[in-house]
């Protein structure tokens, strides 16, 4: 099963600077392009299908510097109406590959997603390392909210009001303003695998580490939060 962490990062800084900063941050954390188990690839999908790009490297040969070329190509399109998707890899004490997707959404917001799968992240240690990477992006870029979604679930809602109406998923991120709206103490006392207060005032809530689901734990969390 494929799954992802999907963030709504608002509109305040959705610009070429935002895009460069995002990929620079990922590289600074050890992410590489066209390295490890899978050939690097990227997609650029806009309003004109004939101009779309679907590219895969012919062989694995680490070339992280190519990200600059990919981003520059993407920025020749109208990035506020065009999707960018790039596969990256990480290898250290744990290893995983994932794709990062930048997608303009309605209300002039931007969605940033980190997608992977059960066959790519196979144990709890790797799962938590991947979530920690996502947490770093959430904090660094002051995103509004975010959550886990499987390939069988819809994208997270495009407004915070609609997002709060949905039951929490197995992993959830709340900005400072949403934490205050829910209730900080209520959220921090949630009976979950991990509840972490973040340096930007937000909160990360991990109900469990089982991407296939954990109904008993989920029900306890939903009941505690009033769903």
C-alpha positions in Angstrom: 0.0 0.0 0.0 1.3 3.4 -0.9 0.8 6.3 1.6 2.0 9.8 2.2 2.2 12.7 4.6 0.2 15.6 3.1 0.7 19.2 4.2 -1.3 22.3 3.5 1.4 25.1 3.6 -0.8 28.1 2.9 0.0 30.9 0.5 2.3 33.3 2.4 5.5 32.2 0.6 4.5 30.0 -2.3 7.1 31.3 -4.7 10.3 30.3 -6.5 12.1 31.1 -3.2 9.9 28.6 -1.3 10.6 25.9 -3.8 14.4 26.4 -3.7 14.3 26.5 0.1 12.3 23.3 0.3 14.7 21.2 -1.8 17.7 22.8 -0.2 16.4 21.8 3.2 15.8 18.2 2.0 19.4 18.0 0.7 20.8 19.5 3.9 19.1 16.6 5.7 20.8 14.0 3.5 18.4 13.5 0.7 19.9 12.6 -2.7 18.7 12.4 -6.2 19.1 9.2 -8.3 20.8 7.3 -5.6 20.4 3.9 -3.8 17.7 1.5 -4.9 15.7 3.3 -7.6 16.5 5.4 -10.6 15.7 9.1 -10.0 12.7 10.5 -11.8 10.5 13.6 -11.9 7.2 14.8 -13.3 6.1 18.3 -14.3 2.3 18.4 -15.0 0.5 21.6 -16.0 -2.5 22.8 -17.9 -1.2 21.8 -21.3 -0.7 18.0 -21.4 1.6 18.2 -24.5 4.1 20.1 -22.5 4.1 17.7 -19.5 7.4 16.0 -18.6 7.7 12.4 -17.3 11.3 11.6 -16.9 13.3 8.7 -15.4 17.0 8.3 -15.3 18.4 5.3 -17.3 20.6 4.1 -14.4 21.3 4.8 -10.8 24.1 7.3 -10.6 23.9 9.8 -7.8 23.4 13.3 -9.2 21.8 15.4 -6.6 23.1 18.6 -8.2 20.6 17.9 -11.0 17.8 19.1 -8.7 18.8 22.7 -9.6 18.2 21.9 -13.2 14.8 20.2 -12.4 13.7 23.2 -10.3 14.7 25.7 -13.0 12.8 23.7 -15.6 9.7 23.6 -13.4 9.9 27.4 -12.9 9.6 28.0 -16.6 6.0 26.8 -16.1 3.4 28.7 -14.1 4.2 27.0 -10.8 0.9 28.2 -9.3 -1.0 25.9 -11.6 1.6 23.2 -12.2 2.5 20.0 -10.3 6.1 19.0 -9.5 7.0 15.5 -8.3 10.5 14.3 -7.7 11.8 11.0 -6.3 14.5 11.2 -3.7 16.5 8.8 -1.6 18.0 8.7 1.9 20.5 6.2 3.3 22.1 6.3 6.8 21.2 4.2 9.9 17.9 3.6 8.1 17.2 4.1 4.4 14.1 4.9 2.4 13.0 6.4 -0.9 10.1 8.8 -1.4 8.6 11.4 -3.7 8.1 15.0 -2.8 5.1 16.6 -4.6 4.3 20.3 -4.8 0.7 20.8 -5.9 -1.2 24.1 -6.1 -4.7 23.6 -4.7 -7.8 25.7 -4.5 -8.0 28.8 -2.3 -4.5 29.7 -3.7 -2.9 27.3 -1.3 -0.1 24.8 -1.9 0.0 21.2 -0.9 3.4 19.6 -0.2 3.3 15.8 0.1 5.9 13.1 0.9 4.8 9.8 -0.6 6.2 6.3 0.0 4.9 2.8 0.6 5.0 -0.3 2.7 7.5 -1.9 0.4 9.9 1.1 0.8 9.6 1.7 4.6 9.4 -1.7 6.2 10.0 -1.2 9.9 9.1 1.1 12.7 12.5 2.7 12.9 12.4 3.7 9.3 8.8 4.9 9.6 9.7 7.2 12.5 12.8 8.5 10.7 10.6 9.4 7.7 8.0 11.1 10.0 10.8 13.0 11.6 11.8 14.3 8.2 8.2 15.4 7.6 8.1 17.1 11.0 11.2 19.1 10.1 9.5 20.4 6.9 6.3 21.2 8.8 8.1 23.3 11.4 10.7 24.9 9.1 8.1 26.1 6.6 5.4 26.8 9.1 2.7 24.8 7.4 -0.9 25.1 8.5 -1.7 21.4 9.1 -1.0 18.0 7.7 -1.9 14.3 8.0 -1.2 10.8 6.9 -3.3 9.5 4.0 -3.2 6.1 2.2 -3.7 5.6 -1.5 -7.4 4.8 -0.7 -8.1 8.1 1.0 -8.8 11.6 -0.3 -6.3 14.4 0.0 -6.5 16.4 3.2 -9.0 19.3 3.1 -8.0 22.6 1.6 -9.3 24.7 4.6 -8.5 24.4 8.2 -12.2 24.4 9.1 -12.9 21.3 7.0 -9.6 19.7 8.2 -10.8 20.0 11.8 -14.1 18.3 11.0 -12.3 15.2 9.9 -11.3 12.5 12.4 -7.5 12.4 13.1 -5.5 9.9 11.0 -2.6 7.8 12.3 -0.2 10.8 11.9 -1.4 14.4 12.3 0.2 17.8 12.4 -1.4 20.9 13.8 -0.1 24.5 13.6 -0.1 26.7 16.7 -3.4 28.4 15.8 -5.1 25.0 15.3 -3.7 23.7 18.6 -5.1 26.7 20.4 -8.5 26.1 18.7 -8.6 22.5 19.7 -7.1 23.1 23.2 -3.4 22.6 23.9 -3.8 20.6 27.1 -6.5 18.5 25.5 -4.4 17.7 22.5 -1.2 17.0 24.5 -3.0 14.6 26.8 -4.2 12.5 23.9 -3.7 8.7 24.6 -1.5 8.0 21.6 1.8 6.5 20.6 3.4 9.9 20.6 2.3 13.5 21.1 5.0 16.1 20.6 4.9 19.8 21.2 6.9 21.4 18.4 9.2 24.4 18.5 6.9 26.5 16.4 4.0 26.0 18.9 2.4 23.3 16.8 1.8 19.7 17.8 2.6 16.3 16.1 0.2 13.5 17.0 1.1 9.9 16.1 -1.7 7.5 17.0 0.3 4.4 16.0 3.0 3.3 13.6 0.9 0.8 11.7 0.1 2.2 8.2 -2.5 -0.5 7.8 -4.4 1.0 10.7 -5.0 0.6 14.4 -8.7 0.7 15.2 -8.6 0.4 19.0 -6.0 3.2 19.3 -7.8 5.4 16.8 -11.1 5.0 18.6 -9.5 6.0 21.9 -8.0 9.1 20.3 -11.3 10.1 18.5 -13.2 9.7 21.8 -10.7 11.8 23.7 -10.9 14.6 21.1 -14.6 14.5 20.9 -15.3 13.0 17.4 
